[in-house]
Amino acid sequence: MARAQFDRNEVLDKAIALFWQHGYSASSMQQVVKATGLQPGSIYLAFGNKEGLFREALERYSQKSLARIRETIDGAPSIGAGICRIFENNIEASLEQNYCSCFLVKTQLELAAENNDLHELAAKQLQGIEALFQSYLEQESDAELGRQRAISIMLHIFGMRVYGYQRDSAERILQGLRAGLPWLPWGP
């Protein structure tokens, strides 16, 4: 059988956009074919099935998210300032006309009742993000405080990603973050 002649990451990015917007269950194979530009046979050969493509899309999204978090924190004057910048970036994203919450959070919400392998994969990816925050926070505090603060960050991320769907919510989100995470060095 011939090797696939396409850019795998480009296809995954197109699949992320589709699944992120419509969710796993609401995305038909016909939509996947249209979004990726691949024929059904190529999708099955390269990814196994829609679930395999979705699985790889979740993993790619997660890796890109981890890289973005590292880049933001590493480029900030302090870990706390970097975390504040991540929250500010998320608030800015909520202002976009076609705002779409975090792909991992949306997947958790969509598949929670099914509690299947895809739900577990999204949970595992979110745990990886929490672990990354914890590893940074432990550089400035003891392990237990770093763990607690990482959990708090994730709770706030989950909340703000859903709250962001409300119109004109940016200022309320920022107020809630400042009240809920007073240990971060929020600017004026």
Solvent accessible surface area in square Angstrom, and as a share of the most:
residue,aa,sasa,rsa
1,M,209,0.93
2,A,85,0.66
3,R,205,0.75
4,A,52,0.41
5,Q,164,0.73
6,F,53,0.22
7,D,82,0.42
8,R,94,0.34
9,N,75,0.39
10,E,91,0.41
11,V,7,0.04
12,L,10,0.05
13,D,48,0.25
14,K,83,0.35
15,A,1,0.00
16,I,11,0.06
17,A,62,0.48
18,L,19,0.09
19,F,1,0.01
20,W,66,0.23
21,Q,104,0.46
22,H,91,0.41
23,G,11,0.11
24,Y,37,0.14
25,S,74,0.48
26,A,68,0.52
27,S,0,0.00
28,S,52,0.34
29,M,48,0.21
30,Q,149,0.66
31,Q,65,0.29
32,V,0,0.00
33,V,32,0.19
34,K,175,0.74
35,A,35,0.27
36,T,6,0.03
37,G,60,0.58
38,L,18,0.09
39,Q,124,0.55
40,P,61,0.39
41,G,51,0.49
42,S,39,0.25
43,I,0,0.00
44,Y,101,0.39
45,L,96,0.48
46,A,22,0.17
47,F,16,0.06
48,G,46,0.44
49,N,70,0.36
50,K,36,0.15
51,E,62,0.28
52,G,16,0.15
53,L,0,0.00
54,F,1,0.00
55,R,72,0.26
56,E,50,0.22
57,A,0,0.00
58,L,0,0.00
59,E,66,0.30
60,R,58,0.21
61,Y,12,0.05
62,S,0,0.00
63,Q,104,0.46
64,K,83,0.35
65,S,10,0.06
66,L,18,0.09
67,A,53,0.41
68,R,124,0.45
69,I,16,0.08
70,R,105,0.38
71,E,132,0.59
72,T,25,0.14
73,I,5,0.03
74,D,99,0.51
75,G,68,0.65
76,A,26,0.20
77,P,133,0.84
78,S,48,0.31
79,I,21,0.11
80,G,8,0.08
81,A,27,0.21
82,G,0,0.00
83,I,0,0.00
84,C,6,0.04
85,R,98,0.36
86,I,17,0.08
87,F,0,0.00
88,E,54,0.24
89,N,55,0.28
90,N,22,0.11
91,I,16,0.08
92,E,89,0.40
93,A,31,0.24
94,S,15,0.10
95,L,115,0.57
96,E,112,0.50
97,Q,178,0.79
98,N,128,0.66
99,Y,29,0.11
100,C,25,0.15
101,S,2,0.01
102,C,10,0.06
103,F,2,0.01
104,L,0,0.00
105,V,7,0.04
106,K,51,0.21
107,T,3,0.02
108,Q,38,0.17
109,L,114,0.57
110,E,62,0.28
111,L,0,0.00
112,A,55,0.42
113,A,107,0.83
114,E,99,0.44
115,N,98,0.50
116,N,49,0.25
117,D,96,0.50
118,L,2,0.01
119,H,26,0.12
120,E,94,0.42
121,L,15,0.07
122,A,0,0.00
123,A,20,0.15
124,K,135,0.57
125,Q,22,0.10
126,L,11,0.05
127,Q,116,0.51
128,G,31,0.30
129,I,10,0.05
130,E,46,0.21
131,A,56,0.44
132,L,22,0.11
133,F,0,0.00
134,Q,44,0.19
135,S,54,0.35
136,Y,22,0.08
137,L,6,0.03
138,E,64,0.29
139,Q,127,0.56
140,E,107,0.48
141,S,30,0.19
142,D,91,0.47
143,A,64,0.50
144,E,79,0.36
145,L,63,0.31
146,G,0,0.00
147,R,98,0.36
148,Q,89,0.39
149,R,65,0.24
150,A,0,0.00
151,I,60,0.31
152,S,27,0.18
153,I,0,0.00
154,M,7,0.03
155,L,112,0.56
156,H,46,0.20
157,I,17,0.08
158,F,69,0.29
159,G,39,0.38
160,M,10,0.04
161,R,28,0.10
162,V,74,0.42
163,Y,78,0.30
164,G,5,0.05
165,Y,108,0.41
166,Q,89,0.39
167,R,215,0.78
168,D,127,0.66
169,S,3,0.02
170,A,20,0.15
171,E,106,0.47
172,R,103,0.38
173,I,9,0.05
174,L,35,0.17
175,Q,102,0.45
176,G,40,0.38
177,L,4,0.02
178,R,84,0.31
179,A,81,0.63
180,G,33,0.32
181,L,0,0.00
182,P,98,0.62
183,W,74,0.26
184,L,7,0.03
185,P,75,0.47
186,W,41,0.14
187,G,39,0.38
188,P,171,1.08
